[in-house]
Amino acid sequence: MKLNDLRDNEGATKSRIRVGRGIGSGKGKTGGRGVKGQKARTGVAVKGFEGGQMPLHRRLPKRGFHNIFALHYAEVNVDRIQTAIDAGKLDAKAVVNAEALVKAGVIRRVLDGVKLLGSGELKAKVAFEVAGATKGALAAVEKAGGSVKVLTVAAKAEA
């Protein structure tokens, strides 16, 4: 066996169809595009066009709206914080804020701030500085003897 004897198996490769290369090729003249008009031209794709029938995206009703000024918080449950404290990633004696949570790997990114949620149980006495906290989270932190300072977050965009 020599390198110049290496070949693909029979039928493993297929030669491409050369469109628009004469009537004998079977794909000549109009090149499989039909005749004339917008869609016969190159670079045209009529998105959503259904042959004159009202397109689906126009038949369906419009619903709701998207608030461009809405704030998005990184949400953290108190049991997740307790797990991080038990693992030694968070220091319960230091103030737990957004930067500390990112450094400990509890949250990936801060977004518009951190919101504390009340699922689970907190055993350690922790001082929090967060953008928001639910009633359940406040109750869980105070039950453990900790405190929560809610920071004010400025709006993302000023209108």
N, C-alpha and C positions, 0 to 999 in steps of 0.2 A: 504494500500500500504506500502510495506517495501522496503528498499534499495536493498535487495537481490532479489527483484522481478523485478527490472528495466532491461529492455531488449531493444535492437534496434528493429525497425519495421522489419517485415518480408521482406527479399530482400534488406535491407539497406546495409548490408555488404556482400562482396564476398570473398571467400577464394582464396588465390593466387594459380596460377598454379605452381606445383613443376616440373620443367623441368628436363628431363633426369632421371626419376624414373620408368623405365620399360615400355615395349611396350603397356601394357594395359592402361596407362595413356593418350595415344594419343600424348604425347610429350616426348617419350622415345628415346632410341638409339642416334640419332644425335641431339636431342633436338631442332628441328625446324630450324636447321642451314643448311640443305642440306647435302652434303657429302664432306668430306676431304677439303684440300686446305687451303689457307691463311685465308679466311673469316670464316672457321669453327673453327679457333683457338680463344682463348679468348684474349680480349684487342686489337683487330685489327679493324680499320675502315679506309678503303682506301678512303681518302678524294679526291674528284674531279675525281675519276676514273669512266669512262663511258663505261665500257665493251670493251675497246680497241679503241673506237672512240676517236678522238682528243678532249680532254676536253675543255669546254667552255673558261676557263681562259687562255688556250694556243691558242685558235682560234681567240680571240680578239686581235687587234693590241695594242702595247705598245704606250703610249702617255704621253708627258710631263715629268717633273722631279720635285723633291722636294729639294729645296735649304735648306741645313741644317744650313747655316749661316744667313738665313733671320731673321730680327728682327721683333718682334711682339709688337705693341704698344697698349696701352689702349687708345681708341679714345673717345674724349669728344667734344660735340658741345657747342658753346658759349651760346646758349639759355639754355642749361642744367646748366651751371655755373650761369647764371643770375637767374634762378629758385632757386638755392641753396643760392645765396646771398639774394634774396627776403625772403626766408624762415628763414634766420638768421643762416644757417649752415656754410656758408663761410664768412670770414671777408674780405671785399673789400679793406680795407686799408693795410692789410698784403700781403706779397708776396704769390701768389697762385702757389704751386708746387705739385708734385705727392703726397707727404705725407699729405698735407692739403686736397687734393681731396679725398684721402682714408678715412681720419678722418671724413670728412663731409659726406661720404657715396655716393659721386658722382660716384666714380669708385670702383670696388671691390678689384682689385689688380693692381700693377704697371706694371707687365710684364717687357719689356725692356725699358720702359719709357712711357711718356704721349704725345699724339699727339692732337693738338687743331684743330678742324674742324669748318668751318665757317657757319654752318646752324643756322638760327635764328638771334636775335638781342641782343647786349650787351649794357646796359644803364650805368652800373657802371664803374668807372675808376679803372682798375685793372692792377697790375703788375704780369706778368706770368713768370715762369721759367719751360719750357717744353722741351722735346726732339725734337719736331717738330711742325710746324704749317703750314696750307695751306694758300694760298694767300688771300682767302676770310676771314679766321680767322684773319690774320694780319690786313686786312682792317677794320674789325669789331671792333677790339680792339683799333686800332689807332683812329677810328672815335669817340669812346667813351672817348678818351684821355688817354688810358692805354698804356702799353708797353709789349713787348714779348722778353724774353731772351731765345735763343735756345741753349740748352746744347748739348755737344757732347757725344754720347753714344758709348762706346767701343764695339767692336764686341763680340758676345756671346762666340765663341770658336776661339782660335788662331790656324791657320793651320800651 
